[in-house]
Amino acid sequence: MMIIRPVERDDLPHLLRLANKTGGGLTSLPADSTTLQARIERSIQTWQGTLPRAEQGYVFVLADSADDRVVGICAIEVAVGLQDPWYNFRVGTQVHASKTLNVYTNLATLSLSNDHTGSSELCTLFLDPDYRDGRNGYLLSKSRFLFMANFRHCFMERVVAEMRGVSDEQGHSPFWESVGSRFFSLTFSEADFLSGTGQKTFIAELMPKHPLYIHYLSPEAQAVIGEVHPKTAPARAVLEAEGFRYCNYVDIFDGGPTLECDIDQIRAIRESRLQQAMPGDPDVSLPLCLVANGDYRQFRAALLPADTRSDRIVISTAQADALKCQPGDSLRVVSLCPEEKAA
């Protein structure tokens, strides 16, 4: 049985193994032991309530309840940009017009932006390629919404997600080659690693403060603005099914899109409801639903058969143990999106 749980210190070797499988481009999961260890500690301190909001971030892992093998990771940053600036490019327009010459031209631009400062961020989503069958990806991504629904006061009004942009197997990004490399004199992989390990000062120091005309970029760079890496396309589809939309903001490194949604408009949060746990044999003919306990410190989530119209959910002893709940406890339940039920 696959379970979502908070990250633990003993998970470090597993996270390093996952980081080495990303192929680069996932800034928030660098293959660096010191950085990952610090990320784990920050998550633990967040759950313990010892950090100010500007530093809070929750990290979850997907593990097999049989042997606790970690095969996936996902995270939520509570409020980005309150301590270290949070940058992206806003895709906009500049108009050049002359009545004398009868010329009116719209030119697309990229402008450095901090518009998402103070938003909660979904981040660090990665699933071991060996486990990308069934519905593990849905569980990994959407379990965060049940946590946010249970502890709504911990999060901000707007939720954003930076999606991995286009790069090849050798770590070359068309967008970076046409934009970032002009100002940083670094390879995409080098800049990505520096940012992922917390060395972000160079962004503010070196990025242009004036708008960039997209027309001057290479055709290859223009083509990938707002596009995702092929391996990230399923994750984008999952978020868009939940109500997230691309609103013309892209990553400054690879041009990948930033998706956003008001927290109370996220489908899994809006439609989730509490059901009472009842011991028994689950009806396996029921559709699999996202189910989570209401324990802040020992949060658990899984996919279990459930009737979302009922006030009760029947779970087995093994399922109750995995979810760390007792008969009579309230569990938060929400269906998968209709188009995913037959997937």
C-alpha positions as CSV (number, residue, x, y, z in Angstrom):
1,M,0.0,0.0,0.0
2,M,1.4,3.4,-1.0
3,I,1.3,6.1,1.7
4,I,2.1,9.8,1.8
5,R,3.8,10.9,5.0
6,P,6.0,13.7,6.3
7,V,9.7,13.5,5.4
8,E,12.0,12.1,8.1
9,R,15.7,12.4,8.7
10,D,16.3,8.8,7.8
11,D,14.9,9.5,4.3
12,L,18.0,11.4,3.2
13,P,19.6,8.5,1.3
14,H,16.3,7.9,-0.5
15,L,16.1,11.5,-1.5
16,L,19.6,11.5,-2.9
17,R,18.8,8.5,-4.9
18,L,15.7,10.2,-6.3
19,A,17.6,13.4,-7.0
20,N,20.1,11.5,-9.1
21,K,17.2,10.2,-11.3
22,T,15.7,13.6,-12.2
23,G,18.1,14.3,-15.1
24,G,18.5,17.9,-14.0
25,G,16.1,20.8,-14.3
26,L,14.3,20.2,-11.0
27,T,15.8,23.1,-9.1
28,S,14.3,22.2,-5.7
29,L,15.7,18.7,-5.7
30,P,19.5,19.0,-6.3
31,A,21.7,15.9,-5.9
32,D,23.5,17.6,-2.9
33,S,23.4,15.9,0.5
34,T,24.0,19.1,2.5
35,T,21.1,20.9,0.8
36,L,18.7,18.0,1.1
37,Q,19.6,17.5,4.7
38,A,18.9,21.2,5.4
39,R,15.6,20.9,3.5
40,I,14.6,17.9,5.7
41,E,15.5,19.8,8.9
42,R,13.5,22.9,7.8
43,S,10.5,20.7,7.1
44,I,10.7,19.0,10.5
45,Q,11.0,22.5,12.2
46,T,8.0,23.7,10.2
47,W,5.9,20.8,11.6
48,Q,7.2,21.6,15.1
49,G,6.1,25.2,14.8
50,T,9.6,26.7,15.4
51,L,10.0,28.7,12.2
52,P,8.5,32.0,11.1
53,R,6.1,31.9,8.1
54,A,8.8,33.2,5.7
55,E,10.9,30.1,6.3
56,Q,8.2,27.4,6.5
57,G,8.1,24.5,4.1
58,Y,6.5,21.1,4.2
59,V,8.1,18.1,2.6
60,F,6.2,14.8,2.0
61,V,7.4,11.5,0.7
62,L,5.5,8.6,-1.0
63,A,6.5,5.3,0.6
64,D,5.5,1.7,0.4
65,S,3.9,0.8,3.8
66,A,5.3,-2.7,3.5
67,D,9.0,-1.7,3.8
68,D,8.8,2.1,4.0
69,R,10.8,2.4,0.8
70,V,10.6,6.0,-0.4
71,V,9.8,6.3,-4.1
72,G,8.5,9.9,-4.5
73,I,8.7,13.4,-3.0
74,C,6.5,16.5,-3.0
75,A,6.5,19.7,-1.0
76,I,4.7,22.9,-0.2
77,E,6.4,26.2,0.5
78,V,4.1,28.2,2.8
79,A,4.9,31.8,1.5
80,V,7.6,32.4,-1.2
81,G,9.6,35.5,-1.5
82,L,9.2,36.9,2.0
83,Q,12.8,36.1,2.9
84,D,14.6,35.5,-0.4
85,P,13.2,37.2,-3.5
86,W,11.2,34.9,-5.7
87,Y,11.7,35.7,-9.4
88,N,10.0,34.8,-12.6
89,F,9.5,36.5,-16.0
90,R,6.1,38.0,-16.8
91,V,5.2,37.6,-20.5
92,G,3.8,41.0,-21.5
93,T,3.4,43.4,-24.4
94,Q,5.0,46.7,-25.4
95,V,3.3,48.8,-28.0
96,H,5.3,50.9,-30.5
97,A,3.2,53.4,-32.4
98,S,3.6,56.4,-34.7
99,K,0.7,58.3,-36.1
100,T,3.0,60.1,-38.5
101,L,4.2,56.8,-40.1
102,N,0.9,55.0,-39.5
103,V,2.7,52.3,-37.6
104,Y,1.3,50.3,-34.7
105,T,3.3,47.3,-33.5
106,N,2.7,45.0,-30.5
107,L,5.9,43.3,-29.3
108,A,6.0,40.5,-26.7
109,T,8.3,41.0,-23.8
110,L,9.8,39.3,-20.8
111,S,9.9,41.4,-17.6
112,L,11.6,40.3,-14.3
113,S,8.8,40.0,-11.7
114,N,8.2,39.4,-8.1
115,D,4.4,39.3,-8.5
116,H,3.9,35.9,-6.7
117,T,5.6,37.1,-3.5
118,G,3.6,35.8,-0.5
119,S,2.0,32.9,-2.4
120,S,2.1,29.3,-1.3
121,E,4.0,27.1,-3.7
122,L,3.6,23.5,-4.8
123,C,7.1,22.3,-5.5
124,T,9.6,19.4,-5.6
125,L,7.3,16.9,-7.3
126,F,9.2,13.8,-8.4
127,L,8.2,10.2,-8.7
128,D,10.7,7.4,-9.3
129,P,10.3,6.3,-12.9
130,D,10.0,2.7,-11.8
131,Y,6.8,3.6,-10.0
132,R,5.0,5.7,-12.7
133,D,2.3,3.2,-13.3
134,G,-1.2,3.1,-11.8
135,R,-2.2,6.2,-9.9
136,N,0.9,6.9,-7.8
137,G,1.4,10.2,-9.6
138,Y,-2.1,11.4,-8.7
139,L,-1.6,10.4,-5.1
140,L,1.8,12.1,-4.8
141,S,0.6,15.4,-6.4
142,K,-2.9,15.7,-5.0
143,S,-2.3,14.5,-1.4
144,R,-1.0,18.0,-0.7
145,F,-4.5,19.4,-1.3
146,L,-6.0,17.3,1.4
147,F,-3.3,18.6,3.8
148,M,-4.0,22.2,2.8
149,A,-7.8,21.6,3.2
150,N,-7.2,20.2,6.7
151,F,-4.9,23.0,7.8
152,R,-6.2,25.8,5.6
153,H,-5.0,28.5,8.1
154,C,-1.4,27.5,7.4
155,F,-1.4,28.7,3.8
156,M,-1.9,31.7,1.7
157,E,-4.8,32.7,-0.6
158,R,-2.9,32.1,-3.9
159,V,-1.1,28.8,-4.7
160,V,1.4,28.6,-7.5
161,A,3.5,25.9,-9.1
162,E,6.6,26.3,-11.3
163,M,6.6,23.6,-13.9
164,R,9.9,22.2,-15.3
165,G,10.6,23.7,-18.7
166,V,12.1,22.2,-21.8
167,S,15.7,20.9,-21.7
168,D,17.4,17.9,-23.4
169,E,19.1,14.8,-21.9
170,Q,22.4,16.6,-21.9
171,G,21.1,19.4,-19.7
172,H,20.8,22.1,-22.5
173,S,17.9,24.5,-22.3
174,P,17.0,26.5,-25.5
175,F,15.6,29.3,-23.3
176,W,18.7,29.5,-21.1
177,E,21.0,29.5,-24.1
178,S,19.1,32.5,-25.5
179,V,18.5,34.4,-22.3
180,G,20.2,33.4,-19.1
181,S,23.6,32.5,-20.6
182,R,23.9,36.0,-22.0
183,F,23.9,37.5,-18.4
184,F,25.3,34.7,-16.2
185,S,28.1,33.2,-18.2
186,L,27.1,29.8,-16.7
187,T,25.7,26.6,-18.2
188,F,22.1,25.9,-17.5
189,S,23.1,22.9,-15.3
190,E,25.5,25.1,-13.3
191,A,22.9,27.9,-12.7
192,D,20.2,25.3,-11.9
193,F,22.5,23.7,-9.3
194,L,23.4,27.0,-7.7
195,S,19.8,28.1,-7.4
196,G,18.8,24.7,-6.0
197,T,21.4,24.8,-3.3
198,G,20.2,28.2,-2.1
199,Q,22.8,30.4,-3.8
200,K,20.3,32.8,-5.5
201,T,22.0,36.2,-4.9
202,F,23.4,36.0,-8.4
203,I,19.9,36.2,-9.9
204,A,19.3,39.7,-8.5
205,E,22.8,40.8,-9.3
206,L,22.9,39.7,-12.9
207,M,19.4,39.5,-14.4
208,P,18.4,42.4,-16.5
209,K,16.0,44.9,-14.9
210,H,14.6,46.1,-18.3
211,P,12.1,44.2,-20.5
212,L,13.5,41.7,-23.1
213,Y,12.0,41.6,-26.5
214,I,11.0,38.0,-27.2
215,H,11.4,38.6,-30.9
216,Y,15.2,38.9,-30.4
217,L,15.4,35.4,-28.9
218,S,16.3,32.4,-31.0
219,P,13.3,30.6,-32.6
220,E,14.1,27.6,-30.4
221,A,13.8,29.7,-27.3
222,Q,10.6,31.4,-28.4
223,A,9.0,28.0,-29.1
224,V,9.5,26.7,-25.5
225,I,8.2,29.8,-23.6
226,G,5.4,28.5,-21.3
227,E,6.0,24.9,-22.4
228,V,6.9,22.0,-20.1
229,H,9.4,19.2,-20.3
230,P,7.8,16.1,-21.8
231,K,8.2,14.3,-18.5
232,T,6.4,17.1,-16.7
233,A,3.4,17.2,-19.0
234,P,1.4,14.7,-16.9
235,A,2.0,16.8,-13.8
236,R,0.8,19.9,-15.6
237,A,-2.4,18.1,-16.7
238,V,-3.1,17.0,-13.1
239,L,-2.9,20.6,-11.8
240,E,-4.9,22.0,-14.7
241,A,-7.7,19.4,-13.9
242,E,-7.7,20.9,-10.4
243,G,-8.2,24.4,-11.6
244,F,-4.7,25.7,-12.1
245,R,-4.0,28.0,-15.1
246,Y,-1.0,29.5,-16.9
247,C,-1.2,33.3,-16.5
248,N,1.8,34.4,-18.5
249,Y,4.5,33.9,-16.0
250,V,7.6,31.7,-16.8
251,D,10.7,30.5,-15.1
252,I,13.8,32.7,-15.6
253,F,16.0,29.7,-16.2
254,D,14.1,27.4,-18.6
255,G,11.0,29.3,-19.6
256,G,8.7,26.7,-18.0
257,P,5.2,28.0,-17.1
258,T,4.0,29.0,-13.6
259,L,0.5,27.8,-12.9
260,E,-1.7,29.4,-10.3
261,C,-5.1,29.1,-8.6
262,D,-6.9,30.6,-5.6
263,I,-6.6,28.1,-2.8
264,D,-10.3,27.8,-2.2
265,Q,-11.0,27.2,-5.9
266,I,-8.8,24.1,-6.1
267,R,-11.1,21.3,-6.9
268,A,-9.8,18.7,-4.4
269,I,-10.0,21.3,-1.6
270,R,-13.4,22.7,-2.6
271,E,-15.0,19.2,-3.0
272,S,-13.3,17.3,-0.2
273,R,-15.5,16.3,2.8
274,L,-15.1,14.6,6.1
275,Q,-16.2,11.0,6.6
276,Q,-16.2,8.8,9.7
277,A,-13.9,5.8,9.6
278,M,-15.7,2.5,10.1
279,P,-13.9,-0.9,10.6
280,G,-14.7,-3.6,8.1
281,D,-14.0,-5.0,4.6
282,P,-13.9,-2.2,2.0
283,D,-16.1,-2.4,-1.0
284,V,-13.5,-2.8,-3.8
285,S,-16.1,-2.0,-6.4
286,L,-16.1,1.6,-5.2
287,P,-13.8,4.1,-7.0
288,L,-10.5,4.9,-5.6
289,C,-10.5,8.2,-3.7
290,L,-7.9,10.4,-2.0
291,V,-8.2,9.8,1.7
292,A,-6.2,11.5,4.5
293,N,-6.3,11.6,8.3
294,G,-6.6,14.8,10.2
295,D,-3.4,14.4,12.3
296,Y,-1.1,17.4,11.7
297,R,2.1,15.9,13.0
298,Q,1.5,12.4,11.6
299,F,-0.3,13.2,8.4
300,R,-1.0,10.2,6.2
301,A,-2.8,10.0,2.8
302,A,-3.6,7.1,0.5
303,L,-5.9,6.0,-2.3
304,L,-8.8,3.9,-1.0
305,P,-12.2,2.8,-2.3
306,A,-14.9,5.2,-1.0
307,D,-18.3,6.6,-1.7
308,T,-18.0,10.3,-1.7
309,R,-21.7,10.7,-1.2
310,S,-21.6,8.8,2.1
311,D,-20.8,10.1,5.6
312,R,-18.8,7.0,6.4
313,I,-15.8,5.2,4.9
314,V,-15.1,1.5,5.6
315,I,-11.4,0.7,6.0
316,S,-9.6,-2.5,6.9
317,T,-7.3,-2.9,10.0
318,A,-4.2,-2.7,7.7
319,Q,-5.5,0.5,6.1
320,A,-6.3,2.0,9.5
321,D,-2.8,1.2,10.7
322,A,-1.2,2.7,7.5
323,L,-3.3,5.9,7.9
324,K,-2.7,6.0,11.7
325,C,-6.3,6.4,12.5
326,Q,-8.9,4.7,14.7
327,P,-12.5,3.7,14.2
328,G,-14.7,6.8,14.5
329,D,-11.9,9.2,13.4
330,S,-12.8,11.8,10.7
331,L,-11.0,11.2,7.4
332,R,-10.9,13.7,4.6
333,V,-12.1,12.2,1.3
334,V,-12.3,13.5,-2.3
335,S,-12.7,11.8,-5.6
336,L,-10.2,11.8,-8.4
337,C,-11.2,14.0,-11.4
338,P,-13.8,12.3,-13.6
339,E,-11.4,11.9,-16.5
340,E,-8.9,10.1,-14.3
341,K,-11.3,7.4,-13.0
342,A,-10.9,5.4,-16.1
343,A,-7.2,6.0,-16.5
